[in-house]
């Protein structure tokens, strides 16, 4: 059984381009992600104002995954935008449980074409499994249960959007 699910072309080219443009125009709200690489994130901002498009996609995710009895993660509006630069990577980790009795689910959408920087999960105690995604794809997993990270980003900026939920049952 896979520890993650992928959804090919979850958003359109236009949606990806609009979210990338929003990141470019709002990068002043971003801070270092503190994940061992060269990445800026909106995660630490409580003043950032996300575009309506992001909320529309968030609602699309809720419907697609048939989420019930969920809460949003602690991030503002339950989402995070990020921009990583060549040389970025993310060390192997698990995310926290934000609400007792819930698991933390992340729904990540890749917004840009990249070389390197692939997400991965720990398949077993010593083997990583690369998650194959392209621009516009979404991948989901219970990040509070599954060790995960990303490989070294070689070329291009990796822009992505993370939608976080606290869920009672694995999705």
FIMAR-208455 format. One record per residue: x, y, z of N, C-alpha, C, O in turn; residue number from 1. Coordinates in pm, whole numbers, plus 50000, padded with zeros to 5 digits. Atoms other than C-alpha are relative to their C-alpha. Example, Ala and Ser with C-alpha at 12.3 -4.5 7.8 and 13.67 -1.06 7.14 Angstrom:
REM FIMAR-208455
  n.c1  n.c2  n.c3 ca.c1 ca.c2 ca.c3  c.c1  c.c2  c.c3  o.c1  o.c2  o.c3 num
 50089 49881 50000 51230 49550 50780 50090 50120 50000 50194 50118 50066   1
 49918 49881 49994 51367 49894 50714 49923 50109 50073 49974 50220 50090   2
//
This chain:
REM FIMAR-208455
  n.c1  n.c2  n.c3 ca.c1 ca.c2 ca.c3  c.c1  c.c2  c.c3  o.c1  o.c2  o.c3 num
 50084 49881 50000 50000 50000 50000 50089 50125 50000 50181 50136 50081   1
 49923 49876 50008 50137 50342 49902 49970 50088 50120 49860 50087 50175   2
 50014 49910 49886 50193 50596 50173 49952 50138 49956 49938 50228 50039   3
 50042 49872 50054 50079 50879 49946 49907 49977 49881 49898 49865 49829   4
 50083 50006 50120 49835 50956 49664 50038 50119 49913 50067 50227 49963   5
 49976 49889 50092 49896 51165 49355 49874 50023 49916 49798 49930 49887   6
 50112 49958 50085 49640 51354 49148 50060 50082 49888 50099 50197 49908   7
 49940 49934 50115 49766 51444 48802 49913 50117 49954 49790 50107 49953   8
 50069 49882 50053 49675 51788 48665 49883 50045 50089 49773 50070 50040   9
 50106 49962 49907 49479 51880 48977 49956 50146 49979 49840 50180 50003  10
 50036 49862 50034 49491 52247 48876 50036 50025 49854 50105 49944 49792  11
 49974 49965 50139 49505 52418 48538 50132 50078 49988 50188 50124 50087  12
 49882 49916 50026 49803 52592 48376 49976 50142 50048 50063 50204 50110  13
 50032 49861 49961 49630 52925 48433 50003 50014 50153 50057 50112 50204  14
 49999 49993 49854 49577 52849 48804 50143 49994 50054 50179 50068 50145  15
 49861 50010 49957 49941 52744 48845 50073 50131 49975 50147 50179 50061  16
 49934 49874 50034 50060 53059 48669 49955 50113 50092 50037 50195 50135  17
 50051 49895 49911 49835 53283 48881 50056 49985 50142 50091 50085 50205  18
 49944 50020 49866 49957 53126 49206 50149 50031 50002 50200 50085 50100  19
 49857 49965 50009 50320 53159 49091 50016 50152 50000 50103 50206 50069  20
 49993 49853 50005 50260 53526 49011 49969 50058 50137 50031 50156 50178  21
 50032 49953 49865 50101 53572 49355 50123 49984 50090 50155 50075 50167  22
 49879 50021 49919 50412 53423 49517 50104 50108 49968 50160 50169 50059  23
 49902 49897 50039 50638 53657 49317 49963 50137 50057 50051 50211 50102  24
 50045 49868 49955 50428 53959 49417 49992 50013 50152 49980 50124 50203  25
 50016 49997 49854 50412 53863 49787 50118 49939 50075 50107 49909 50194  26
 49884 50065 49940 50757 53718 49854 50050 50077 50123 50119 50020 50208  27
 49959 49919 49884 50814 54004 50104 49937 49951 50130 49985 49986 50238  28
 50063 50058 49882 50582 53818 50345 50068 49869 50042 50040 49817 50151  29
 49941 50132 49979 50796 53502 50325 50126 50010 50085 50194 50112 50089  30
 49879 50011 49920 51073 53389 50559 50068 49867 49967 50010 49780 49902  31
 49927 50125 50018 51338 53117 50555 49918 49886 50059 49865 49897 50169  32
 50082 50114 49956 51165 52780 50585 50062 49922 50115 49993 49844 50181  33
 49930 50070 49891 51427 52651 50834 49988 49848 49988 49968 49778 50087  34
 50011 50144 50026 51416 52306 50673 50128 49944 49940 50127 49836 49882  35
 49872 50050 50045 51782 52274 50581 50036 50038 49859 50138 49991 49807  36
 49972 49966 50138 51768 52429 50236 49993 50148 49971 50012 50232 50059  37
 50010 49862 50048 51721 52746 50032 49856 50024 49957 49825 50026 49838  38
 50142 49987 50029 51348 52802 50059 49939 50109 50086 49971 50123 50204  39
 50077 49900 49929 51121 53089 50154 49856 49953 50007 49807 49888 49914  40
 50136 50048 49978 50773 53027 50292 49914 50107 50065 49964 50194 50137  41
 50097 49911 49934 50462 53215 50397 49957 49943 50136 49877 50005 50207  42
 50045 50075 49881 50425 52968 50686 50001 50081 50130 49916 50061 50217  43
 49985 49927 49875 50537 53212 50956 49926 50133 50003 49931 50204 50103  44
 50069 49871 50007 50326 53509 50844 49855 49986 50043 49784 49895 50000  45
 50143 49998 49964 49996 53587 51009 49931 50121 49938 49814 50147 49965  46
 50059 49884 50066 49941 53898 50796 49982 49980 49850 49918 50063 49785  47
 50012 50027 50143 49964 53745 50449 49852 49983 49965 49775 49925 50043  48
 50139 50016 50048 49637 53762 50251 50005 49917 49873 50049 49964 49768  49
 49996 50091 50113 49599 53466 50021 49891 50036 49898 49789 50094 49934  50
 50098 49967 50105 49416 53501 49688 49877 49908 50008 49883 49796 50059  51
 50124 50080 50004 49059 53381 49639 50022 49866 49930 49963 49765 49968  52
 49972 50124 50072 49194 53124 49395 50049 49890 50093 50009 49774 50078  53
 49949 50102 49907 49379 52946 49678 49886 49940 50083 49885 49820 50109  54
 50115 50050 49923 49055 52919 49878 49910 49913 49911 49853 49815 49959  55
 50078 50083 50092 48875 52785 49570 50063 49862 49984 49994 49761 49982  56
 49929 50128 50012 49141 52516 49530 49988 49922 50131 49970 49800 50128  57
 50016 50066 49870 49122 52440 49904 49862 49932 50007 49851 49818 50053  58
 50135 50059 50001 48747 52381 49866 49991 49883 49903 49921 49785 49929  59
 49996 50110 50097 48811 52164 49559 50064 49876 50063 50018 49764 50042  60
 49933 50112 49931 49048 51950 49769 49905 49935 50100 49895 49812 50106  61
 50094 50052 49899 48791 51914 50048 49895 49912 49933 49862 49805 49984  62
 50100 50078 50073 48533 51793 49795 50061 49874 49940 50005 49766 49951  63
 49936 50115 50067 48774 51566 49603 50033 49890 50099 50011 49772 50071  64
 49961 50099 49900 48900 51395 49919 49885 49962 50093 49900 49876 50180  65
 50119 50027 49918 48551 51395 50075 50034 50014 50149 49997 49929 50231  66
 49960 49978 49861 48695 51539 50396 49878 50033 50086 49795 50117 50049  67
 50104 49975 49901 48460 51531 50693 50068 50001 50135 50172 49938 50153  68
 49944 49995 49865 48527 51606 51057 50148 50036 49997 50232 49966 50053  69
 49862 49954 50010 48844 51798 50977 50012 50140 50060 49912 50210 50078  70
 49967 49866 49956 49011 52109 51112 50113 50049 49911 50181 49968 49847  71
 49886 49946 50074 49258 52342 50943 50124 49992 50089 50113 49995 50212  72
 49876 49997 49924 49622 52327 51046 50021 50141 50054 49945 50233 50022  73
 49972 49872 49936 49773 52612 51247 50043 50110 49903 50035 50228 49938  74
 49957 49898 50094 49905 52788 50937 49882 50092 49971 49766 50050 49975  75
 50107 49906 50032 49710 53100 50846 49915 49944 49887 49965 49909 49780  76
 50098 50051 50097 49399 52985 50661 50027 49856 49957 49972 49811 49856  77
 49973 50140 50030 49536 52629 50664 50082 49978 49875 50075 49871 49814  78
 49921 50016 50122 49775 52692 50377 50134 50070 50011 50154 50158 50095  79
 49866 49944 50005 50135 52776 50296 50045 50004 49855 50025 49909 49780  80
 49937 49990 50132 50302 52902 49979 50150 49999 50021 50199 50048 50123  81
 49854 50000 49984 50672 52846 49919 50069 50013 49865 50014 49981 49760  82
 49915 49986 50117 50949 52922 49675 50139 49952 50039 50202 50009 50128  83
 49868 50056 49973 51267 52712 49675 50092 50032 49883 50048 50045 49768  84
 49900 49963 50100 51587 52794 49489 50099 49885 49981 50113 49801 50069  85
 49902 50107 50020 51852 52569 49335 50092 49987 50121 50141 50086 50176  86
 49924 50029 49878 52042 52403 49618 49910 49967 50118 49958 49919 50221  87
 50093 50033 49892 51728 52361 49829 49984 49849 50012 50001 49776 49914  88
 50038 50138 49970 51642 52029 49988 49923 50007 50131 49923 50110 50198  89
 50070 50006 49871 51433 51923 50283 50037 49869 50067 50020 49761 50010  90
 49956 50118 49927 51565 51684 50543 49881 49910 50036 49766 49954 50040  91
 50100 50099 49963 51377 51369 50640 49938 50038 50134 50009 50060 50232  92
 50069 49960 49877 51113 51455 50901 49853 49957 49996 49802 49913 49892  93
 50145 50011 49989 50756 51413 51021 49951 50132 50055 50020 50197 50133  94
 50060 49877 49950 50529 51708 51085 49927 49972 50131 49895 49858 50162  95
 50069 50020 49872 50362 51766 51421 49852 49968 49983 49792 49992 49878  96
 50145 50013 49988 50012 51668 51521 49953 50132 50062 49997 50168 50171  97
 50043 49868 49953 49835 52002 51561 49881 49993 50095 49863 50081 50179  98
 50117 50017 49914 49518 51875 51728 49998 49858 50054 50007 49762 49977  99
 50004 50133 49939 49501 51587 51973 49884 49920 49941 49774 49971 49925 100
 50102 50087 50057 49311 51294 51824 49989 50011 49849 49905 49943 49788 101
 50002 49981 50145 49381 51407 51466 50139 49970 49943 50238 49973 50015 102
 49874 50014 50073 49650 51335 51207 50013 50122 49909 49913 50184 49873 103
 49977 49885 50087 49808 51605 50993 50014 49953 49855 50102 49874 49823 104
 50002 50033 50142 49732 51574 50621 50048 50122 49922 49998 50233 49943 105
 49960 49894 50091 49915 51782 50362 49961 49962 49858 49979 49848 49815 106
 50032 50012 50141 49791 51830 50009 50087 50104 49929 50061 50224 49938 107
 49899 49914 50061 50082 51974 49808 49975 50008 49851 49946 49908 49785 108
 50016 49983 50144 50054 52121 49461 50126 50067 49946 50165 50175 49991 109
 49881 49945 50066 50361 52177 49243 49954 50100 49895 49871 50068 49810 110
 50043 49892 50089 50327 52506 49056 50097 50030 49887 50065 50107 49797 111
 49897 49966 50099 50645 52509 48848 50072 49874 49952 50072 49771 50018 112
 49917 50108 50054 50861 52289 48629 50136 50006 50069 50191 50114 50087 113
 49873 50004 49926 51177 52176 48811 50087 49886 49950 50040 49793 49884 114
 49906 50111 50018 51485 51961 48776 50056 49972 50138 50112 50060 50202 115
 49965 50033 49862 51560 51775 49097 49888 50045 50093 49778 50077 50048 116
 50097 49952 49902 51380 51871 49417 49879 49910 50020 49777 49954 50073 117
 50115 50091 49992 51155 51564 49404 49964 49970 50146 50053 49950 50229 118
 50040 50043 49866 50950 51488 49714 50022 49850 50013 50019 49776 49915 119
 49986 50143 49976 51007 51150 49874 49942 49965 50137 49929 50050 50225 120
 50045 50054 49871 50870 50935 50154 50092 49884 50035 50156 49825 49948 121
 49921 50115 49955 51047 50673 50361 49915 49876 49979 49812 49859 50044 122
 50073 50121 50037 50932 50342 50213 50012 49894 50110 49915 49825 50142 123
 49972 50090 49889 51091 50134 50490 50115 50066 50077 50158 50174 50039 124
 49900 49929 49918 51356 50211 50754 50125 50048 49927 50195 50135 49978 125
 49877 49958 50069 51634 50247 50494 49980 50042 49855 50076 50082 49789 126
 50023 49975 50142 51470 50305 50154 49901 50113 49978 49791 50113 50034 127
 50086 49888 50036 51326 50626 50012 49923 49966 49872 49974 49894 49785 128
 50077 50013 50123 51051 50632 49750 49972 50139 49946 49908 50221 50012 129
 50023 49870 50065 51049 50927 49511 49854 50007 49957 49799 49911 49902 130
 50137 49975 50047 50704 51074 49446 50013 50074 49868 50064 50186 49863 131
 49987 49941 50132 50683 51146 49075 49884 50095 49975 49769 50054 49958 132
 50101 49897 50027 50499 51473 49020 50055 50099 49899 50176 50116 49884 133
 49969 49895 50097 50492 51742 48755 49918 50123 50036 49830 50119 50122 134
 50075 49876 49982 50367 52098 48742 49850 49970 49990 49806 49900 49899 135
 50147 50011 49990 49993 52110 48836 49953 49876 50075 49833 49861 50100 136
 50039 50122 49928 49999 51774 49018 49990 50028 50150 50057 50116 50204 137
 50013 49995 49855 49890 51729 49378 50042 49865 50057 50010 49761 50000 138
 49971 50123 49928 50032 51473 49619 49960 50022 50145 49979 50130 50202 139
 50053 49991 49864 49884 51398 49959 50055 49886 50084 50078 49776 50035 140
 49964 50104 49905 49996 51209 50265 49982 50052 50142 49973 50172 50165 141
 50012 49966 49858 49962 51201 50641 50141 50032 50049 50218 49943 50084 142
 49863 49958 49970 50272 51404 50723 50037 49985 50146 50155 49990 50181 143
 49969 50024 49858 50241 51346 51097 50037 49854 50025 50088 49821 50132 144
 49971 50143 49986 50281 50969 51040 50116 49954 49911 50185 49858 49944 145
 49908 50047 50103 50508 50943 50738 50123 50090 49993 50112 50212 49981 146
 49876 49924 50019 50873 51047 50720 50009 50039 49853 49985 49958 49764 147
 49996 49947 50136 50921 51265 50413 50103 50112 49990 50152 50162 50091 148
 49907 49892 50026 51148 51524 50256 50003 50029 49852 49913 49989 49779 149
 49984 49976 50142 51273 51648 49920 50148 49993 49963 50236 50027 50042 150
 49865 50012 50054 51580 51585 49708 50055 50138 49965 49982 50238 49969 151
 49933 49876 50035 51830 51852 49604 49939 50059 49873 49930 49991 49770 152
 50054 49928 50116 51675 52109 49369 50118 50046 49915 50207 50116 49963 153
 49887 49972 50087 51907 52144 49070 49977 50125 49916 50065 50212 49908 154
 50028 49886 50088 51739 52393 48835 49860 50053 50021 49768 49979 50057 155
 50127 49928 49994 51457 52648 48839 49953 50019 50144 49997 49949 50236 156
 50063 49980 49869 51258 52780 49131 49888 49898 50014 49810 49878 49921 157
 50112 50092 49974 51025 52522 49288 49896 50078 50080 49915 50108 50198 158
 50110 49932 49932 50702 52698 49370 49893 49897 50027 49858 49817 49940 159
 50106 50094 49965 50439 52504 49552 49908 50061 50103 49940 50161 50167 160
 50102 49958 49905 50129 52545 49765 49965 49878 50083 49943 49769 50029 161
 50034 50108 49908 50054 52333 50070 49868 50034 50068 49852 50142 50124 162
 50127 49986 49929 49702 52288 50204 50001 49898 50113 50017 49778 50088 163
 49988 50088 49885 49699 52143 50556 49867 49980 50071 49790 50074 50091 164
 50124 50035 49929 49418 51963 50736 50033 49908 50116 50127 49829 50109 165
 49996 50095 49889 49380 51787 51068 49882 49907 49979 49767 49952 49979 166
 50103 50097 50034 49186 51468 50995 49996 49888 50101 50096 49857 50166 167
 50017 50112 49905 49048 51183 51205 50040 49866 49942 50087 49779 50015 168
 49969 50128 50064 49101 50904 50952 50092 50022 49883 50085 50126 49818 169
 49914 49989 50118 49366 50840 50689 49913 50018 49877 49810 49953 49861 170
 50072 49972 50125 49251 50975 50356 50062 49919 49888 50017 49927 49774 171
//
